[in-house]
Amino acid sequence: YSEREGTTAARVFEDDIFLEDKKKRWQVLQSLMEEITFKENQKYLNKDIEVIVESCVDGVCSGHSSEMKLVQFLGDKNLIGEIVKINISTAHTWLLKGKIVL
């Protein structure tokens, strides 16, 4: 754990974990989370998902799916606020990319 001021843990337990150990543990967990997220995002490849368009800059739109996945695709700003169907062609750790399904 990592003690936070004002919590029971801060009053009851001594923080005897070295900062370097905390950083190593955090990195292990972060790496595992990224690995799992990347693998899970692969299930979206070649699938159609609905996305609410939140922004468009220089012809690249982005928005989130109902599962809060960040999705980018080509489009224009008149799509902002609309729900569009996107076919996912690329799945990264924190980002899905695709094309509008017509």
C-alpha positions as CSV (number, residue, x, y, z in Angstrom):
1,Y,0.0,0.0,0.0
2,S,1.0,3.6,-0.1
3,E,-0.1,5.7,2.8
4,R,-2.3,8.8,2.2
5,E,-2.6,11.5,4.7
6,G,-5.9,11.4,6.7
7,T,-6.6,7.7,6.1
8,T,-6.8,4.9,8.6
9,A,-3.8,3.3,7.0
10,A,-1.7,6.4,7.6
11,R,-2.6,6.4,11.3
12,V,-2.3,2.6,11.9
13,F,0.6,1.4,9.7
14,E,4.1,2.6,9.3
15,D,5.1,3.3,5.6
16,D,8.2,1.1,5.6
17,I,8.3,0.5,1.8
18,F,11.2,2.3,0.1
19,L,10.2,4.8,-2.7
20,E,12.4,2.8,-5.2
21,D,10.4,-0.4,-4.3
22,K,7.1,1.5,-4.8
23,K,8.3,2.7,-8.2
24,K,9.3,-0.8,-9.3
25,R,6.0,-2.3,-8.1
26,W,4.1,0.5,-9.9
27,Q,6.0,-0.2,-13.1
28,V,5.3,-4.0,-12.9
29,L,1.6,-3.3,-12.5
30,Q,1.6,-0.6,-15.3
31,S,3.3,-3.0,-17.7
32,L,0.8,-5.8,-16.9
33,M,-2.1,-3.4,-17.4
34,E,-0.8,-2.3,-20.7
35,E,-0.2,-5.9,-21.9
36,I,-3.7,-6.9,-20.9
37,T,-5.3,-3.8,-22.4
38,F,-3.5,-4.3,-25.7
39,K,-4.6,-8.0,-25.9
40,E,-8.2,-7.1,-25.0
41,N,-8.3,-4.4,-27.7
42,Q,-7.4,-6.9,-30.4
43,K,-10.9,-8.3,-30.1
44,Y,-12.2,-5.1,-31.7
45,L,-10.2,-5.7,-35.0
46,N,-12.5,-5.9,-38.0
47,K,-15.6,-5.2,-35.8
48,D,-18.1,-2.4,-36.1
49,I,-18.6,-0.3,-33.0
50,E,-20.7,2.8,-32.4
51,V,-18.8,5.9,-31.4
52,I,-20.0,9.3,-30.2
53,V,-17.9,11.9,-32.1
54,E,-16.4,14.4,-29.6
55,S,-13.9,16.3,-31.7
56,C,-12.4,16.7,-35.2
57,V,-9.1,18.3,-36.0
58,D,-7.6,18.5,-39.5
59,G,-9.9,15.8,-40.7
60,V,-9.2,13.4,-37.9
61,C,-12.2,12.8,-35.6
62,S,-12.2,11.1,-32.2
63,G,-14.7,9.9,-29.7
64,H,-15.5,7.1,-27.3
65,S,-17.4,3.8,-27.7
66,S,-20.0,2.7,-25.1
67,E,-17.2,0.8,-23.5
68,M,-15.2,4.1,-23.2
69,K,-12.6,3.0,-25.8
70,L,-11.0,6.0,-27.5
71,V,-11.5,5.7,-31.3
72,Q,-10.0,7.8,-34.1
73,F,-11.1,8.0,-37.7
74,L,-11.2,10.3,-40.7
75,G,-14.2,12.6,-40.9
76,D,-15.3,16.3,-40.5
77,K,-16.5,18.5,-37.8
78,N,-20.2,18.2,-38.8
79,L,-20.1,14.8,-37.2
80,I,-19.4,16.2,-33.7
81,G,-22.2,15.1,-31.4
82,E,-23.3,12.3,-33.7
83,I,-23.1,8.6,-33.1
84,V,-21.3,6.9,-36.0
85,K,-20.5,3.2,-36.8
86,I,-16.7,2.6,-37.1
87,N,-15.0,-0.5,-38.5
88,I,-11.9,-1.0,-36.4
89,S,-8.7,-1.6,-38.5
90,T,-6.0,-1.0,-35.9
91,A,-5.9,-1.6,-32.2
92,H,-3.3,-0.1,-30.0
93,T,-3.0,-0.1,-26.2
94,W,-5.0,3.0,-25.5
95,L,-6.4,3.8,-29.0
96,L,-8.5,2.1,-31.7
97,K,-8.5,3.4,-35.3
98,G,-10.9,2.7,-38.1
99,K,-13.2,3.9,-40.8
100,I,-16.8,5.1,-40.9
101,V,-19.2,2.4,-42.0
102,L,-21.5,3.8,-44.6
